[in-house]
Amino acid sequence: MASRLTTVTVRLFGRYRDLSADSTLDVDVPSRATVADLVAALHAMDLDVPLPDRPVVAVNHQPAPDGQALAADDEIALIPPVAGG
Amino acid sequence: MNSDVAGLRAEPIDAASLAASVGPDCGAVVTFEGRVRNVNEGRRVIRLHYDAYEKMADRIFADILRRTREAFPVTAIRVLHRTGTLAVGETAVVVAVAAGHREEAFAAARFVIEAVKAELPVWKREEYEDGSSRWLGGTETTGERSAGEGNGAA
């Protein structure tokens, strides 16, 4: 069953900034995608920086569970392990 | 009155003036200052670069302040974290907590710095004497620790 694709823009921080020149990544995901769909699409992209099996994805500045649906106006970010202090 | 302050700063942080800003109604002020170390895991560090997700950091800071207030009877909380490029010896993070007595001031300051290190969406890249650099490991935001404490607040 083919499903239509939509593109989401993912903001990148820390080590993930090295994945693109402008620190964002456009990712094609199925329409009505969840966080888990986005992570699966990222893993399929053969990125230059290794991703953990379950990277933290923030939606609107909060870590989001796998099942959370992505909306068109969400701010989506890929969060590496934090290292402040 | 809740006059707590928490945030990211692109300019140098003065720990003494931050500690002095808590007001005269506190018997105890505990200040913690984390600085950039010149050695990490046996390599000579010349500077650190801090990256941050500011909008998420604002949310996390507010949550840390709220939880600290719930857990400890403190009078004032100040916590500032640097962003940008820092030389060895520069101040990376300052926590100042005021309370009526030392016990709660020490406990709350410890709570704040541990929460900052475990949760704040801040990342650091170390640059070394030999010209190389690397992003440090750190902590998953779920609270699970991974390899390496790294440089900065010890």
gemmi code that builds the backbone of each chain (N, CA, C; Angstrom):
import gemmi

chains = {
    "A": [
        ("MET", (0.849, -1.190, 0.000), (0.000, 0.000, 0.000), (0.890, 1.246, 0.000)),
        ("ALA", (0.812, 2.026, -1.018), (1.611, 3.241, -1.082), (0.959, 4.339, -0.249)),
        ("SER", (1.782, 5.022, 0.533), (1.218, 6.158, 1.254), (1.938, 7.422, 0.794)),
        ("ARG", (1.239, 8.511, 0.797), (1.834, 9.755, 0.334), (2.922, 10.209, 1.293)),
        ("LEU", (3.951, 10.820, 0.742), (5.043, 11.308, 1.568), (4.894, 12.797, 1.814)),
        ("THR", (5.387, 13.190, 2.953), (5.457, 14.612, 3.258), (6.856, 14.883, 3.798)),
        ("THR", (7.306, 16.118, 3.708), (8.662, 16.439, 4.148), (8.618, 17.214, 5.463)),
        ("VAL", (9.392, 16.739, 6.433), (9.509, 17.498, 7.671), (10.947, 18.000, 7.798)),
        ("THR", (11.085, 19.166, 8.368), (12.402, 19.747, 8.593), (12.806, 19.521, 10.040)),
        ("VAL", (13.977, 18.922, 10.197), (14.462, 18.564, 11.532), (15.636, 19.474, 11.887)),
        ("ARG", (15.536, 20.144, 13.021), (16.643, 20.977, 13.486), (17.706, 20.098, 14.141)),
        ("LEU", (18.968, 20.482, 13.930), (20.089, 19.667, 14.399), (20.942, 20.446, 15.394)),
        ("PHE", (21.425, 19.750, 16.412), (22.257, 20.376, 17.441), (23.438, 19.473, 17.768)),
        ("GLY", (24.460, 20.089, 18.407), (25.617, 19.316, 18.847), (26.241, 18.561, 17.690)),
        ("ARG", (26.571, 17.305, 17.940), (27.265, 16.501, 16.922), (26.423, 16.311, 15.661)),
        ("TYR", (25.127, 16.423, 15.787), (24.275, 16.235, 14.612), (24.319, 17.434, 13.660)),
        ("ARG", (24.830, 18.568, 14.119), (24.951, 19.715, 13.210), (25.814, 19.358, 11.994)),
        ("ASP", (26.752, 18.446, 12.198), (27.656, 18.087, 11.100), (26.937, 17.359, 9.956)),
        ("LEU", (25.669, 17.020, 10.148), (24.920, 16.313, 9.107), (24.518, 17.218, 7.949)),
        ("SER", (24.539, 18.531, 8.145), (24.167, 19.423, 7.046), (24.798, 20.791, 7.245)),
        ("ALA", (24.881, 21.553, 6.150), (25.555, 22.847, 6.215), (24.752, 23.857, 7.031)),
        ("ASP", (23.423, 23.760, 7.003), (22.612, 24.775, 7.693), (21.957, 24.240, 8.970)),
        ("SER", (22.449, 23.104, 9.459), (21.963, 22.543, 10.727), (20.482, 22.175, 10.716)),
        ("THR", (19.956, 21.915, 9.514), (18.619, 21.315, 9.430), (18.669, 20.195, 8.396)),
        ("LEU", (17.723, 19.279, 8.524), (17.667, 18.128, 7.631), (16.219, 17.961, 7.175)),
        ("ASP", (16.001, 17.903, 5.856), (14.659, 17.627, 5.344), (14.499, 16.117, 5.187)),
        ("VAL", (13.452, 15.586, 5.786), (13.248, 14.138, 5.809), (11.866, 13.815, 5.251)),
        ("ASP", (11.812, 12.899, 4.281), (10.524, 12.450, 3.749), (9.945, 11.380, 4.659)),
        ("VAL", (8.722, 11.601, 5.094), (8.041, 10.635, 5.967), (6.636, 10.412, 5.419)),
        ("PRO", (5.986, 9.304, 5.814), (4.596, 9.090, 5.391), (3.707, 10.208, 5.935)),
        ("SER", (2.636, 10.514, 5.228), (1.698, 11.495, 5.773), (1.139, 10.956, 7.088)),
        ("ARG", (0.809, 11.837, 7.967), (0.368, 11.495, 9.335), (1.416, 10.657, 10.072)),
        ("ALA", (2.691, 11.038, 9.869), (3.787, 10.270, 10.482), (3.866, 10.510, 11.982)),
        ("THR", (4.411, 9.506, 12.667), (4.714, 9.635, 14.089), (6.215, 9.845, 14.271)),
        ("VAL", (6.612, 10.083, 15.510), (8.033, 10.194, 15.837), (8.772, 8.921, 15.410)),
        ("ALA", (8.166, 7.762, 15.638), (8.806, 6.497, 15.258), (9.014, 6.419, 13.742)),
        ("ASP", (8.051, 6.924, 12.964), (8.208, 6.946, 11.502), (9.381, 7.836, 11.102)),
        ("LEU", (9.493, 8.968, 11.765), (10.605, 9.878, 11.472), (11.946, 9.211, 11.785)),
        ("VAL", (12.034, 8.548, 12.933), (13.286, 7.876, 13.309), (13.621, 6.788, 12.289)),
        ("ALA", (12.614, 6.039, 11.848), (12.850, 5.001, 10.832), (13.365, 5.622, 9.538)),
        ("ALA", (12.797, 6.757, 9.155), (13.245, 7.430, 7.927), (14.677, 7.939, 8.076)),
        ("LEU", (15.012, 8.450, 9.245), (16.385, 8.913, 9.499), (17.369, 7.753, 9.393)),
        ("HIS", (16.984, 6.610, 9.960), (17.881, 5.449, 9.899), (18.071, 4.956, 8.473)),
        ("ALA", (17.079, 5.180, 7.621), (17.170, 4.730, 6.229), (18.002, 5.680, 5.369)),
        ("MET", (18.438, 6.806, 5.947), (19.086, 7.845, 5.137), (20.596, 7.688, 5.015)),
        ("ASP", (21.209, 6.725, 5.720), (22.655, 6.529, 5.612), (23.411, 7.824, 5.926)),
        ("LEU", (23.206, 8.321, 7.126), (23.783, 9.600, 7.539), (25.255, 9.451, 7.901)),
        ("ASP", (25.983, 10.556, 7.835), (27.420, 10.531, 8.117), (27.735, 10.410, 9.602)),
        ("VAL", (26.790, 10.799, 10.445), (26.989, 10.710, 11.896), (26.106, 9.582, 12.409)),
        ("PRO", (26.684, 8.636, 13.159), (25.865, 7.506, 13.609), (24.752, 7.955, 14.567)),
        ("LEU", (23.558, 7.403, 14.356), (22.420, 7.669, 15.235), (22.220, 6.469, 16.153)),
        ("PRO", (21.854, 6.708, 17.412), (21.459, 5.571, 18.244), (20.171, 4.951, 17.722)),
        ("ASP", (19.854, 3.736, 18.180), (18.626, 3.077, 17.733), (17.400, 3.947, 17.998)),
        ("ARG", (17.397, 4.577, 19.156), (16.252, 5.402, 19.528), (16.722, 6.793, 19.949)),
        ("PRO", (17.064, 7.635, 18.980), (17.508, 8.987, 19.337), (16.353, 9.779, 19.957)),
        ("VAL", (16.703, 10.760, 20.778), (15.669, 11.622, 21.362), (15.221, 12.627, 20.304)),
        ("VAL", (13.912, 12.674, 20.073), (13.319, 13.652, 19.169), (12.495, 14.621, 20.012)),
        ("ALA", (12.771, 15.914, 19.863), (11.967, 16.917, 20.566), (10.945, 17.488, 19.598)),
        ("VAL", (9.702, 17.556, 20.048), (8.638, 18.196, 19.267), (8.148, 19.392, 20.079)),
        ("ASN", (8.253, 20.577, 19.478), (7.887, 21.813, 20.174), (8.590, 21.919, 21.526)),
        ("HIS", (9.900, 21.612, 21.491), (10.817, 21.839, 22.613), (10.646, 20.855, 23.758)),
        ("GLN", (9.958, 19.744, 23.501), (9.817, 18.712, 24.530), (10.134, 17.349, 23.937)),
        ("PRO", (10.879, 16.480, 24.680), (11.100, 15.125, 24.196), (9.760, 14.446, 23.930)),
        ("ALA", (9.657, 13.780, 22.760), (8.368, 13.235, 22.345), (8.409, 11.705, 22.336)),
        ("PRO", (7.325, 11.063, 22.743), (7.263, 9.597, 22.694), (7.136, 9.108, 21.249)),
        ("ASP", (7.489, 7.816, 21.029), (7.486, 7.227, 19.680), (6.152, 7.414, 18.957)),
        ("GLY", (5.070, 7.303, 19.698), (3.751, 7.300, 19.066), (3.171, 8.671, 18.776)),
        ("GLN", (3.908, 9.718, 19.152), (3.345, 11.062, 18.946), (3.275, 11.398, 17.455)),
        ("ALA", (2.111, 11.872, 17.011), (1.927, 12.265, 15.618), (2.572, 13.627, 15.377)),
        ("LEU", (3.142, 13.785, 14.180), (3.790, 15.049, 13.824), (2.796, 15.924, 13.056)),
        ("ALA", (2.707, 17.174, 13.462), (1.826, 18.127, 12.772), (2.665, 19.053, 11.907)),
        ("ALA", (2.005, 19.660, 10.905), (2.720, 20.447, 9.903), (3.508, 21.603, 10.532)),
        ("ASP", (2.979, 22.194, 11.576), (3.644, 23.373, 12.141), (4.490, 23.044, 13.378)),
        ("ASP", (4.738, 21.758, 13.628), (5.587, 21.383, 14.763), (7.033, 21.811, 14.517)),
        ("GLU", (7.715, 22.199, 15.591), (9.165, 22.390, 15.515), (9.811, 21.093, 15.991)),
        ("ILE", (10.536, 20.452, 15.079), (11.081, 19.122, 15.349), (12.603, 19.221, 15.433)),
        ("ALA", (13.181, 18.577, 16.440), (14.632, 18.635, 16.606), (15.165, 17.275, 17.027)),
        ("LEU", (16.379, 16.997, 16.560), (17.070, 15.765, 16.922), (18.053, 16.122, 18.040)),
        ("ILE", (17.895, 15.453, 19.189), (18.610, 15.853, 20.400), (19.699, 14.829, 20.727)),
        ("PRO", (20.966, 15.193, 20.583), (22.040, 14.270, 20.991), (22.075, 14.158, 22.521)),
        ("PRO", (22.823, 13.180, 23.044), (23.004, 13.132, 24.496), (23.537, 14.479, 24.999)),
        ("VAL", (22.905, 15.020, 26.023), (23.289, 16.360, 26.465), (24.621, 16.315, 27.206)),
        ("ALA", (25.323, 17.441, 27.203), (26.661, 17.492, 27.816), (26.933, 18.886, 28.358)),
        ("GLY", (25.999, 19.404, 29.149), (26.199, 20.728, 29.724), (27.062, 20.673, 30.979)),
        ("GLY", (27.265, 21.835, 31.574), (28.053, 21.952, 32.795), (29.526, 22.092, 32.486)),
    ],
    "B": [
        ("MET", (7.809, 36.358, 47.075), (8.161, 36.828, 45.728), (9.107, 35.823, 45.077)),
        ("ASN", (8.789, 35.410, 43.898), (9.660, 34.490, 43.178), (10.467, 35.273, 42.152)),
        ("SER", (11.744, 35.494, 42.461), (12.598, 36.288, 41.577), (13.699, 35.432, 40.983)),
        ("ASP", (13.436, 34.148, 40.842), (14.468, 33.244, 40.344), (14.900, 33.619, 38.924)),
        ("VAL", (16.153, 33.308, 38.631), (16.715, 33.606, 37.318), (17.395, 32.353, 36.784)),
        ("ALA", (17.096, 31.984, 35.537), (17.781, 30.859, 34.900), (17.838, 31.123, 33.404)),
        ("GLY", (18.985, 30.868, 32.802), (19.047, 31.085, 31.369), (20.421, 30.826, 30.786)),
        ("LEU", (20.467, 30.911, 29.463), (21.723, 30.799, 28.724), (22.299, 32.194, 28.544)),
        ("ARG", (23.618, 32.282, 28.493), (24.272, 33.568, 28.288), (25.401, 33.410, 27.268)),
        ("ALA", (25.453, 34.315, 26.301), (26.529, 34.291, 25.311), (27.750, 35.072, 25.790)),
        ("GLU", (27.580, 35.869, 26.866), (28.668, 36.703, 27.395), (29.197, 36.088, 28.691)),
        ("PRO", (30.418, 36.487, 29.110), (30.984, 35.949, 30.353), (30.048, 36.133, 31.542)),
        ("ILE", (30.072, 35.151, 32.450), (29.219, 35.168, 33.637), (30.085, 35.503, 34.844)),
        ("ASP", (29.629, 36.455, 35.644), (30.345, 36.839, 36.861), (29.650, 36.185, 38.054)),
        ("ALA", (30.315, 35.156, 38.593), (29.701, 34.375, 39.678), (29.467, 35.226, 40.920)),
        ("ALA", (30.396, 36.126, 41.210), (30.276, 36.922, 42.439), (29.064, 37.848, 42.383)),
        ("SER", (28.863, 38.499, 41.245), (27.723, 39.411, 41.182), (26.410, 38.639, 41.137)),
        ("LEU", (26.450, 37.445, 40.567), (25.231, 36.617, 40.571), (24.879, 36.213, 42.007)),
        ("ALA", (25.900, 35.802, 42.774), (25.657, 35.422, 44.166), (25.198, 36.622, 44.988)),
        ("ALA", (25.685, 37.805, 44.631), (25.316, 39.013, 45.388), (23.899, 39.472, 45.075)),
        ("SER", (23.311, 38.911, 44.010), (22.005, 39.389, 43.557), (20.838, 38.718, 44.272)),
        ("VAL", (21.125, 37.848, 45.242), (20.027, 37.082, 45.845), (19.283, 37.848, 46.928)),
        ("GLY", (19.793, 38.981, 47.378), (19.060, 39.776, 48.352), (19.542, 39.545, 49.768)),
        ("PRO", (19.139, 40.420, 50.674), (19.677, 40.428, 52.041), (18.920, 39.539, 53.026)),
        ("ASP", (17.886, 38.843, 52.573), (17.022, 38.126, 53.515), (17.394, 36.654, 53.647)),
        ("CYS", (18.660, 36.312, 53.346), (19.053, 34.903, 53.352), (20.276, 34.726, 54.240)),
        ("GLY", (20.233, 33.736, 55.113), (21.367, 33.474, 55.978), (22.449, 32.666, 55.304)),
        ("ALA", (22.115, 31.960, 54.219), (23.086, 31.089, 53.566), (22.990, 31.240, 52.047)),
        ("VAL", (24.132, 31.433, 51.416), (24.190, 31.442, 49.959), (25.278, 30.461, 49.532)),
        ("VAL", (24.893, 29.468, 48.743), (25.857, 28.518, 48.191), (25.996, 28.794, 46.701)),
        ("THR", (27.244, 28.994, 46.280), (27.528, 29.254, 44.872), (28.397, 28.142, 44.313)),
        ("PHE", (27.977, 27.589, 43.187), (28.811, 26.622, 42.469), (29.188, 27.225, 41.128)),
        ("GLU", (30.481, 27.113, 40.807), (30.975, 27.639, 39.539), (31.709, 26.525, 38.809)),
        ("GLY", (31.266, 26.211, 37.603), (31.948, 25.221, 36.791), (32.798, 25.910, 35.747)),
        ("ARG", (34.069, 25.479, 35.629), (34.999, 26.131, 34.697), (35.568, 25.132, 33.700)),
        ("VAL", (36.108, 25.677, 32.628), (36.725, 24.845, 31.597), (38.095, 24.384, 32.082)),
        ("ARG", (38.275, 23.058, 32.101), (39.533, 22.449, 32.529), (40.514, 22.344, 31.368)),
        ("ASN", (41.822, 22.358, 31.701), (42.815, 22.319, 30.623), (43.185, 20.904, 30.188)),
        ("VAL", (42.681, 19.898, 30.912), (42.968, 18.511, 30.541), (41.682, 17.710, 30.652)),
        ("ASN", (41.418, 16.852, 29.682), (40.306, 15.916, 29.797), (40.734, 14.591, 29.197)),
        ("GLU", (40.615, 13.530, 29.986), (40.982, 12.191, 29.552), (42.387, 12.173, 28.957)),
        ("GLY", (43.298, 12.915, 29.616), (44.698, 12.887, 29.235), (45.075, 13.772, 28.057)),
        ("ARG", (44.123, 14.491, 27.480), (44.436, 15.347, 26.333), (44.412, 16.814, 26.750)),
        ("ARG", (45.330, 17.596, 26.177), (45.420, 19.020, 26.489), (44.320, 19.767, 25.746)),
        ("VAL", (43.431, 20.386, 26.522), (42.311, 21.134, 25.956), (42.701, 22.604, 25.863)),
        ("ILE", (42.402, 23.231, 24.702), (42.694, 24.667, 24.605), (41.430, 25.517, 24.674)),
        ("ARG", (40.292, 24.975, 24.260), (39.031, 25.702, 24.419), (37.852, 24.754, 24.263)),
        ("LEU", (36.679, 25.243, 24.702), (35.426, 24.489, 24.554), (34.446, 25.336, 23.770)),
        ("HIS", (33.643, 24.662, 22.955), (32.552, 25.358, 22.280), (31.233, 24.765, 22.761)),
        ("TYR", (30.365, 25.629, 23.301), (29.058, 25.176, 23.784), (27.971, 25.517, 22.784)),
        ("ASP", (27.220, 24.492, 22.391), (26.040, 24.653, 21.547), (24.811, 24.449, 22.436)),
        ("ALA", (23.699, 25.073, 22.091), (22.497, 24.930, 22.920), (21.248, 25.091, 22.076)),
        ("TYR", (20.173, 24.477, 22.528), (18.854, 24.631, 21.918), (18.075, 25.551, 22.854)),
        ("GLU", (18.087, 26.844, 22.534), (17.664, 27.852, 23.508), (16.201, 27.706, 23.926)),
        ("LYS", (15.323, 27.474, 22.955), (13.901, 27.417, 23.317), (13.590, 26.208, 24.204)),
        ("MET", (14.261, 25.089, 23.930), (14.070, 23.925, 24.788), (14.734, 24.160, 26.149)),
        ("ALA", (15.879, 24.838, 26.150), (16.575, 25.124, 27.405), (15.712, 25.983, 28.319)),
        ("ASP", (15.016, 26.961, 27.763), (14.141, 27.799, 28.588), (13.093, 26.949, 29.299)),
        ("ARG", (12.563, 25.994, 28.576), (11.542, 25.107, 29.149), (12.135, 24.220, 30.254)),
        ("ILE", (13.325, 23.674, 29.990), (13.975, 22.810, 30.976), (14.376, 23.609, 32.223)),
        ("PHE", (14.920, 24.812, 32.004), (15.278, 25.663, 33.147), (14.058, 25.921, 34.029)),
        ("ALA", (12.934, 26.253, 33.415), (11.724, 26.539, 34.194), (11.300, 25.317, 34.998)),
        ("ASP", (11.444, 24.152, 34.399), (11.078, 22.918, 35.081), (12.025, 22.644, 36.258)),
        ("ILE", (13.336, 22.896, 36.054), (14.305, 22.696, 37.140), (14.013, 23.653, 38.302)),
        ("LEU", (13.711, 24.904, 37.989), (13.379, 25.870, 39.050), (12.150, 25.410, 39.827)),
        ("ARG", (11.130, 24.969, 39.102), (9.888, 24.537, 39.754), (10.145, 23.349, 40.683)),
        ("ARG", (10.906, 22.353, 40.193), (11.179, 21.167, 41.017), (12.053, 21.508, 42.216)),
        ("THR", (13.003, 22.444, 42.047), (13.851, 22.846, 43.166), (13.004, 23.526, 44.242)),
        ("ARG", (12.110, 24.399, 43.796), (11.211, 25.084, 44.739), (10.322, 24.086, 45.490)),
        ("GLU", (9.877, 23.063, 44.790), (9.010, 22.067, 45.430), (9.767, 21.241, 46.473)),
        ("ALA", (11.066, 21.012, 46.210), (11.828, 20.075, 47.042), (12.554, 20.739, 48.210)),
        ("PHE", (12.859, 22.049, 48.083), (13.695, 22.698, 49.105), (13.111, 24.070, 49.477)),
        ("PRO", (13.188, 24.430, 50.765), (12.707, 25.752, 51.196), (13.757, 26.825, 50.937)),
        ("VAL", (13.918, 27.224, 49.708), (14.953, 28.196, 49.349), (14.330, 29.573, 49.100)),
        ("THR", (15.175, 30.585, 49.213), (14.722, 31.967, 49.062), (14.912, 32.474, 47.636)),
        ("ALA", (16.025, 32.071, 47.014), (16.311, 32.536, 45.653), (17.186, 31.515, 44.933)),
        ("ILE", (16.974, 31.401, 43.637), (17.768, 30.497, 42.806), (18.277, 31.292, 41.603)),
        ("ARG", (19.565, 31.144, 41.324), (20.156, 31.737, 40.122), (20.925, 30.619, 39.409)),
        ("VAL", (20.697, 30.473, 38.125), (21.508, 29.512, 37.370), (21.666, 30.016, 35.936)),
        ("LEU", (22.933, 30.197, 35.545), (23.250, 30.676, 34.201), (24.264, 29.722, 33.559)),
        ("HIS", (24.079, 29.467, 32.263), (24.988, 28.587, 31.526), (25.468, 29.307, 30.270)),
        ("ARG", (26.765, 29.201, 30.022), (27.345, 29.857, 28.854), (27.038, 29.124, 27.556)),
        ("THR", (27.047, 29.878, 26.475), (27.088, 29.320, 25.128), (28.280, 29.953, 24.405)),
        ("GLY", (28.632, 29.402, 23.266), (29.718, 29.960, 22.470), (31.063, 29.356, 22.832)),
        ("THR", (32.126, 30.071, 22.499), (33.481, 29.556, 22.646), (34.103, 30.062, 23.941)),
        ("LEU", (34.624, 29.140, 24.752), (35.207, 29.485, 26.053), (36.656, 29.018, 26.117)),
        ("ALA", (37.499, 29.871, 26.659), (38.897, 29.504, 26.870), (39.031, 28.710, 28.165)),
        ("VAL", (40.167, 28.023, 28.318), (40.453, 27.306, 29.566), (40.387, 28.294, 30.735)),
        ("GLY", (39.722, 27.888, 31.803), (39.608, 28.735, 32.990), (38.352, 29.578, 33.015)),
        ("GLU", (37.693, 29.736, 31.865), (36.466, 30.546, 31.849), (35.324, 29.817, 32.544)),
        ("THR", (34.389, 30.612, 33.060), (33.239, 30.071, 33.768), (32.184, 29.593, 32.777)),
        ("ALA", (31.814, 28.313, 32.905), (30.833, 27.723, 32.001), (29.425, 27.744, 32.587)),
        ("VAL", (29.328, 27.586, 33.893), (28.012, 27.523, 34.536), (28.139, 28.036, 35.962)),
        ("VAL", (27.129, 28.763, 36.407), (27.077, 29.217, 37.796), (25.703, 28.905, 38.369)),
        ("VAL", (25.709, 28.327, 39.571), (24.477, 28.120, 40.340), (24.648, 28.864, 41.659)),
        ("ALA", (23.705, 29.702, 42.014), (23.708, 30.352, 43.330), (22.337, 30.144, 43.952)),
        ("VAL", (22.340, 29.585, 45.146), (21.079, 29.311, 45.836), (21.139, 29.938, 47.227)),
        ("ALA", (20.095, 30.659, 47.582), (20.012, 31.276, 48.900), (18.886, 30.633, 49.690)),
        ("ALA", (19.137, 30.471, 50.981), (18.130, 29.889, 51.856), (18.362, 30.415, 53.271)),
        ("GLY", (17.464, 30.071, 54.156), (17.613, 30.513, 55.536), (18.814, 29.887, 56.215)),
        ("HIS", (19.124, 28.656, 55.838), (20.194, 27.923, 56.514), (21.001, 27.124, 55.499)),
        ("ARG", (22.240, 26.732, 55.901), (23.174, 26.126, 54.956), (22.699, 24.774, 54.422)),
        ("GLU", (22.016, 24.000, 55.254), (21.664, 22.647, 54.830), (20.833, 22.651, 53.552)),
        ("GLU", (19.786, 23.446, 53.540), (18.940, 23.471, 52.343), (19.617, 24.197, 51.184)),
        ("ALA", (20.486, 25.167, 51.507), (21.192, 25.868, 50.430), (22.146, 24.926, 49.692)),
        ("PHE", (22.920, 24.134, 50.453), (23.828, 23.166, 49.820), (23.037, 22.120, 49.025)),
        ("ALA", (21.993, 21.599, 49.641), (21.232, 20.528, 48.987), (20.575, 21.019, 47.703)),
        ("ALA", (20.017, 22.204, 47.738), (19.332, 22.727, 46.559), (20.323, 23.068, 45.449)),
        ("ALA", (21.490, 23.625, 45.827), (22.496, 23.951, 44.805), (22.977, 22.673, 44.112)),
        ("ARG", (23.179, 21.618, 44.895), (23.593, 20.333, 44.324), (22.521, 19.794, 43.383)),
        ("PHE", (21.281, 19.898, 43.816), (20.162, 19.429, 42.999), (20.125, 20.166, 41.653)),
        ("VAL", (20.319, 21.483, 41.705), (20.235, 22.285, 40.476), (21.355, 21.914, 39.507)),
        ("ILE", (22.609, 21.832, 39.980), (23.696, 21.553, 39.038), (23.584, 20.144, 38.463)),
        ("GLU", (23.140, 19.190, 39.267), (22.982, 17.829, 38.734), (21.876, 17.793, 37.680)),
        ("ALA", (20.798, 18.518, 37.903), (19.709, 18.556, 36.925), (20.162, 19.240, 35.637)),
        ("VAL", (20.927, 20.320, 35.775), (21.438, 21.027, 34.592), (22.293, 20.078, 33.751)),
        ("LYS", (23.203, 19.367, 34.410), (24.095, 18.481, 33.654), (23.341, 17.325, 32.998)),
        ("ALA", (22.289, 16.856, 33.640), (21.569, 15.691, 33.122), (20.505, 16.053, 32.089)),
        ("GLU", (19.989, 17.282, 32.117), (18.783, 17.570, 31.337), (18.894, 18.732, 30.359)),
        ("LEU", (19.735, 19.717, 30.656), (19.742, 20.926, 29.827), (20.251, 20.595, 28.415)),
        ("PRO", (19.527, 21.019, 27.377), (19.974, 20.718, 26.007), (21.140, 21.615, 25.584)),
        ("VAL", (22.310, 21.255, 26.120), (23.566, 21.951, 25.842), (24.591, 20.886, 25.478)),
        ("TRP", (25.440, 21.222, 24.507), (26.438, 20.265, 24.020), (27.777, 20.957, 23.927)),
        ("LYS", (28.860, 20.188, 24.160), (30.172, 20.828, 24.095), (31.123, 20.063, 23.193)),
        ("ARG", (31.897, 20.848, 22.470), (32.952, 20.285, 21.626), (34.285, 20.780, 22.171)),
        ("GLU", (35.162, 19.828, 22.457), (36.487, 20.185, 22.961), (37.446, 20.352, 21.797)),
        ("GLU", (38.283, 21.384, 21.892), (39.357, 21.556, 20.919), (40.678, 21.334, 21.642)),
        ("TYR", (41.570, 20.581, 20.969), (42.805, 20.148, 21.604), (44.023, 20.859, 21.024)),
        ("GLU", (45.100, 20.754, 21.788), (46.383, 21.365, 21.422), (46.834, 20.956, 20.023)),
        ("ASP", (46.520, 19.717, 19.632), (47.012, 19.219, 18.338), (46.101, 19.642, 17.177)),
        ("GLY", (45.105, 20.501, 17.427), (44.259, 21.003, 16.350), (42.996, 20.194, 16.109)),
        ("SER", (42.886, 19.032, 16.747), (41.688, 18.210, 16.565), (40.588, 18.653, 17.535)),
        ("SER", (39.378, 18.158, 17.315), (38.276, 18.470, 18.227), (37.275, 17.329, 18.205)),
        ("ARG", (36.422, 17.276, 19.234), (35.367, 16.263, 19.239), (34.223, 16.707, 20.145)),
        ("TRP", (33.015, 16.274, 19.769), (31.851, 16.469, 20.628), (31.929, 15.456, 21.765)),
        ("LEU", (31.610, 15.910, 22.977), (31.659, 15.004, 24.116), (30.351, 14.241, 24.248)),
        ("GLY", (30.470, 13.051, 24.875), (29.339, 12.126, 25.012), (28.179, 12.724, 25.745)),
        ("GLY", (28.143, 12.558, 27.061), (27.100, 13.196, 27.832), (26.008, 12.249, 28.237)),
        ("THR", (24.820, 12.805, 28.413), (23.723, 12.139, 29.085), (22.490, 12.170, 28.193)),
        ("GLU", (21.853, 11.007, 28.036), (20.573, 11.012, 27.330), (19.560, 11.818, 28.137)),
        ("THR", (18.688, 12.550, 27.470), (17.745, 13.398, 28.214), (16.734, 12.580, 29.001)),
        ("THR", (16.687, 11.284, 28.743), (15.832, 10.416, 29.548), (16.416, 10.223, 30.937)),
        ("GLY", (17.664, 10.649, 31.135), (18.303, 10.500, 32.432), (19.299, 9.347, 32.459)),
        ("GLU", (19.361, 8.579, 31.377), (20.282, 7.453, 31.319), (21.679, 7.956, 30.987)),
        ("ARG", (22.655, 7.541, 31.772), (24.012, 8.033, 31.543), (24.724, 7.222, 30.460)),
        ("SER", (25.532, 7.916, 29.653), (26.412, 7.201, 28.734), (27.840, 7.594, 29.055)),
        ("ALA", (28.769, 7.157, 28.238), (30.184, 7.267, 28.585), (30.655, 8.702, 28.714)),
        ("GLY", (31.449, 8.951, 29.754), (32.212, 10.185, 29.797), (31.517, 11.355, 30.458)),
        ("GLU", (32.057, 11.815, 31.552), (31.570, 13.041, 32.189), (32.026, 14.247, 31.401)),
        ("GLY", (33.230, 14.178, 30.861), (33.737, 15.245, 30.035), (34.202, 16.457, 30.818)),
        ("ASN", (34.464, 17.530, 30.088), (34.999, 18.740, 30.666), (33.868, 19.614, 31.190)),
        ("GLY", (34.242, 20.737, 31.772), (33.250, 21.651, 32.312), (33.039, 21.395, 33.781)),
        ("ALA", (31.827, 21.626, 34.250), (31.531, 21.530, 35.679), (31.833, 20.135, 36.206)),
        ("ALA", (32.842, 20.031, 37.050), (33.293, 18.722, 37.518), (32.325, 18.114, 38.520)),
    ],
}
model = gemmi.Model(1)
for chain_id, residues in chains.items():
    chain = gemmi.Chain(chain_id)
    for i, (resn, *xyz) in enumerate(residues, 1):
        res = gemmi.Residue()
        res.name, res.seqid = resn, gemmi.SeqId(i, " ")
        for name, pos in zip(("N", "CA", "C"), xyz):
            atom = gemmi.Atom()
            atom.name, atom.element = name, gemmi.Element(name[0])
            atom.pos, atom.b_iso = gemmi.Position(*pos), 0.0
            res.add_atom(atom)
        chain.add_residue(res)
    model.add_chain(chain)
structure = gemmi.Structure()
structure.add_model(model)
structure.setup_entities()
